Amino acid sequence: MLLLLYSVGPRETVGRLAELAYASKSTAIRWIDYLESQGLVCREAHPTDKRAIFVELSDKGKQLIRLYLFDTARSET
């Protein structure tokens, strides 16, 4: 989920993240709940659709993904 959020843009709906991850919406919500409890993502209400929720990386989440990608690229050289 973190990598998907990092790669698709600044924020995405829960339904779209589930679709991109080939996961059920309930599985996506459980992961998002966990990531939010760790301070890695934030949720925001959709401005026009009361059923939809946007998810975006927190600053801590962005730092973690960048560090992971940097370390992964460095270890391959």
Backbone hydrogen bonds in HBPLUS format (Angstrom, degrees):
<---DONOR---> <-ACCEPTOR-->    atom                        ^
c    i                          cat <-CA-CA->   ^        H-A-AA   ^      H-
h    n   atom  resd res      DA  || num        DHA   H-A  angle D-A-AA Bond
n    s   type  num  typ     dist DA aas  dist angle  dist       angle   num
A0005-LEU N   A0001-MET O   2.91 MM   4  6.13 167.0  1.93 154.1 157.0     1
A0006-TYR N   A0002-LEU O   2.94 MM   4  6.17 154.9  2.01 148.5 156.0     2
A0007-SER N   A0003-LEU O   2.92 MM   4  6.07 151.9  2.00 146.3 153.5     3
A0008-VAL N   A0004-LEU O   2.86 MM   4  5.92 158.3  1.90 161.2 165.1     4
A0012-GLU N   A0055-VAL O   2.96 MM  43  5.46 155.3  2.02 148.8 155.2     5
A0055-VAL N   A0012-GLU O   2.71 MM  43  5.46 154.0  1.78 152.1 159.3     6
A0017-LEU N   A0013-THR O   2.99 MM   4  6.27 160.1  2.03 152.2 157.9     7
A0014-VAL N   A0053-ILE O   3.19 MM  39  6.16 139.7  2.36 163.0 172.9     8
A0018-ALA N   A0014-VAL O   2.94 MM   4  6.18 159.1  1.98 153.2 158.8     9
A0019-GLU N   A0015-GLY O   3.02 MM   4  6.25 158.6  2.07 144.7 150.5    10
A0020-LEU N   A0016-ARG O   2.89 MM   4  6.13 163.0  1.92 153.3 157.4    11
A0021-ALA N   A0017-LEU O   2.92 MM   4  6.04 144.9  2.04 146.0 155.3    12
A0023-ALA N   A0018-ALA O   2.93 MM   5  4.99 175.6  1.94 151.0 151.4    13
A0022-TYR N   A0019-GLU O   3.16 MM   3  5.11 158.3  2.21 102.1 108.4    14
A0028-ALA N   A0024-SER O   3.00 MM   4  6.30 162.2  2.03 152.7 157.7    15
A0029-ILE N   A0025-LYS O   2.88 MM   4  6.11 157.2  1.94 149.3 155.5    16
A0030-ARG N   A0026-SER O   3.02 MM   4  6.25 154.8  2.09 142.9 149.2    17
A0031-TRP N   A0027-THR O   3.07 MM   4  6.37 160.7  2.10 152.4 156.8    18
A0032-ILE N   A0028-ALA O   2.85 MM   4  6.08 160.5  1.89 152.1 158.2    19
A0033-ASP N   A0029-ILE O   2.79 MM   4  5.97 155.6  1.85 149.3 156.0    20
A0034-TYR N   A0030-ARG O   3.08 MM   4  6.33 158.9  2.12 145.1 150.1    21
A0035-LEU N   A0031-TRP O   2.84 MM   4  6.12 168.0  1.85 156.0 159.2    22
A0036-GLU N   A0032-ILE O   2.82 MM   4  5.90 154.1  1.89 148.2 155.3    23
A0037-SER N   A0033-ASP O   2.97 MM   4  6.20 151.8  2.05 144.3 152.0    24
A0038-GLN N   A0034-TYR O   3.11 MM   4  6.43 132.1  2.35 142.5 155.3    25
A0038-GLN N   A0035-LEU O   3.26 MM   3  5.11 134.2  2.48  91.0 103.2    26
A0040-LEU N   A0035-LEU O   2.91 MM   5  5.29 160.3  1.95 162.7 156.1    27
A0039-GLY N   A0036-GLU O   2.97 MM   3  4.98 157.4  2.02 103.5 110.6    28
A0058-SER N   A0040-LEU O   2.95 MM  18  5.24 174.6  1.95 122.3 123.0    29
A0042-CYS N   A0056-GLU O   2.77 MM  14  5.40 154.6  1.83 157.8 166.1    30
A0056-GLU N   A0042-CYS O   2.91 MM  14  5.40 156.9  1.97 154.4 160.7    31
A0044-GLU N   A0054-PHE O   2.86 MM  10  5.04 149.7  1.95 143.0 146.0    32
A0054-PHE N   A0044-GLU O   2.75 MM  10  5.04 163.4  1.78 170.7 164.9    33
A0046-HIS N   A0052-ALA O   3.29 MM   6  5.54 154.5  2.36 145.0 137.6    34
A0052-ALA N   A0049-ASP O   3.10 MM   3  5.54 150.6  2.19 112.8 120.8    35
A0062-LYS N   A0058-SER O   2.92 MM   4  6.24 158.6  1.96 155.1 160.2    36
A0063-GLN N   A0059-ASP O   2.99 MM   4  6.22 161.4  2.03 148.6 153.5    37
A0064-LEU N   A0060-LYS O   3.00 MM   4  6.20 159.4  2.04 147.2 152.7    38
A0065-ILE N   A0061-GLY O   3.02 MM   4  6.24 163.9  2.05 151.5 155.0    39
A0066-ARG N   A0062-LYS O   2.95 MM   4  6.12 166.7  1.97 153.2 157.3    40
A0067-LEU N   A0063-GLN O   2.91 MM   4  6.06 160.0  1.95 150.4 156.2    41
A0068-TYR N   A0064-LEU O   2.93 MM   4  6.12 160.1  1.97 147.4 153.2    42
A0069-LEU N   A0065-ILE O   2.87 MM   4  6.10 166.8  1.89 156.8 159.6    43
A0070-PHE N   A0066-ARG O   2.87 MM   4  5.98 159.2  1.91 147.9 154.2    44
A0071-ASP N   A0067-LEU O   2.87 MM   4  6.02 168.8  1.88 154.0 157.1    45
A0072-THR N   A0068-TYR O   2.87 MM   4  6.00 154.7  1.93 148.3 155.9    46
A0073-ALA N   A0069-LEU O   2.95 MM   4  6.07 163.8  1.97 148.1 152.2    47
A0074-ARG N   A0070-PHE O   2.90 MM   4  6.04 156.7  1.96 149.1 156.2    48
A0075-SER N   A0071-ASP O   2.95 MM   4  6.03 149.8  2.05 142.0 149.4    49
A0077-THR N   A0074-ARG O   3.34 MM   3  5.62 160.6  2.38 105.3 111.0    50
